[in-house]
């Protein structure tokens, strides 16, 4: 396995992998231009075409930030994400599932190991401005402001003392204020904040930016795989075989990731709300994973910034909301969650699972299933129901046989066209809560939708009935090694 332990070692590793990383010294404006460039280089995902899946990219010359560098697209490829974890692309979800089942607790390090605190900027210092210290880009000219899209938010339950780490939409609002968007009921830190607010107390929170990609993938697990109080940093520890190193923050009673490139220390203030687009009044926030720009939220909590600490010559890490990077971040942990639930209920019958790019890693899953005996018929649909249970934001499940590649959407659609009949193989489950960022999940679209964020979940059974398997055998070509002719 590669020896990756932080962002810099991940970058060094990618430099040894042909076609996985490029750099540019040409000046780029972080205000929409940087993301506009990467759209053509490697964004992929649900970004409007033309786009493609390509290499990660480092911008070494950031307008307005003379000492900054920005990395984008680190995980914007399933192949690259797998290489950074040290597994094959079709087994990365299984590696994460194994890590969930064998967690390794974080390590608490001393100040001497706090690489993230090599440079310290306190909010009490004259001229302090988080917008100048952190080169956070805007995705588009319509964005509500610069966004931190890759911040590992770490906080503690004020009642139980349990910890959690999640990624949230963070907009830089002023010199020392950052708004945070937390999907209601979907993130643990949101629950911590609700408890703190009821007590009338601020919630200390650290935001670590630019960390080991194993942490970034582990952070995106959700209930029921990682219930309230489960610290996803233990999953990252299992992936690396060593606990994540945490160090005490300097201005708040909380910890942060010791090897992070940037750390923002602050407090979520009780009873304080702000309009997300108060500085632009566009009515829009930033592009989100479904491929649309999300509406600006009229009332978001505020993080009051106490300090920004960095490594020497820090590297900012960012992500385009609808890119293939979100597919990796959201989709791979979801695949692991689906694997865990189905294996517990029906061991050995799930061959693989892919939370596909067209769904942004959240809305769509392809389940490759095994039917070894007559009694397996019908179990594939039960698997789909379990997948919906494993991940509440999932909207569509496609079921395919073992001879169909679940990672190749052309092959999946081939199965739909030759093994599927709409009147018999569609199973609908109307009126179920899913994700508010899907604009079609709205009462104007269907009488079954009573509130925004509700959808009709649908199963597309593209498997061959067990009794008909012989009639649907694919053409059997000679199995040869083509390199002899190349």
HELIX and SHEET records of a PDB file:
HELIX    1   1 UNK A    7  UNK A   14  1                                   8    
HELIX    2   2 UNK A   33  UNK A   41  1                                   9    
HELIX    3   3 UNK A   78  UNK A   85  1                                   8    
HELIX    4   4 UNK A   89  UNK A   91  5                                   3    
HELIX    5   5 UNK A   92  UNK A  101  1                                  10    
HELIX    6   6 UNK A  111  UNK A  113  5                                   3    
HELIX    7   7 UNK A  115  UNK A  117  5                                   3    
HELIX    8   8 UNK A  130  UNK A  133  1                                   4    
HELIX    9   9 UNK A  188  UNK A  198  1                                  11    
HELIX   10  10 UNK A  213  UNK A  218  1                                   6    
HELIX   11  11 UNK A  233  UNK A  240  1                                   8    
HELIX   12  12 UNK A  324  UNK A  326  1                                   3    
HELIX   13  13 UNK A  327  UNK A  331  3                                   5    
HELIX   14  14 UNK A  332  UNK A  345  1                                  14    
HELIX   15  15 UNK A  357  UNK A  359  5                                   3    
HELIX   16  16 UNK A  374  UNK A  376  5                                   3    
HELIX   17  17 UNK A  379  UNK A  390  1                                  12    
HELIX   18  18 UNK A  409  UNK A  419  1                                  11    
HELIX   19  19 UNK A  422  UNK A  425  1                                   4    
HELIX   20  20 UNK A  466  UNK A  472  5                                   7    
HELIX   21  21 UNK A  482  UNK A  485  5                                   4    
SHEET    1   A 4 UNK A  21  UNK A  24  0                                        
SHEET    2   A 4 UNK A  56  UNK A  59  1                                        
SHEET    3   A 4 UNK A  69  UNK A  72 -1                                        
SHEET    4   A 4 UNK A 315  UNK A 318  1                                        
SHEET    1   B 3 UNK A 107  UNK A 108  0                                        
SHEET    2   B 3 UNK A 245  UNK A 248  1                                        
SHEET    3   B 3 UNK A 255  UNK A 257 -1                                        
SHEET    1   C 5 UNK A 119  UNK A 122  0                                        
SHEET    2   C 5 UNK A 300  UNK A 310 -1                                        
SHEET    3   C 5 UNK A 177  UNK A 181 -1                                        
SHEET    4   C 5 UNK A 169  UNK A 174 -1                                        
SHEET    5   C 5 UNK A 147  UNK A 148 -1                                        
SHEET    1   D 6 UNK A 119  UNK A 122  0                                        
SHEET    2   D 6 UNK A 300  UNK A 310 -1                                        
SHEET    3   D 6 UNK A 262  UNK A 274 -1                                        
SHEET    4   D 6 UNK A 203  UNK A 209 -1                                        
SHEET    5   D 6 UNK A 151  UNK A 156 -1                                        
SHEET    6   D 6 UNK A 163  UNK A 167 -1                                        
SHEET    1   E 2 UNK A 284  UNK A 287  0                                        
SHEET    2   E 2 UNK A 293  UNK A 295 -1                                        
SHEET    1   F 5 UNK A 350  UNK A 354  0                                        
SHEET    2   F 5 UNK A 364  UNK A 369 -1                                        
SHEET    3   F 5 UNK A 396  UNK A 400  1                                        
SHEET    4   F 5 UNK A 454  UNK A 461  1                                        
SHEET    5   F 5 UNK A 426  UNK A 433 -1                                        
END                                                                             
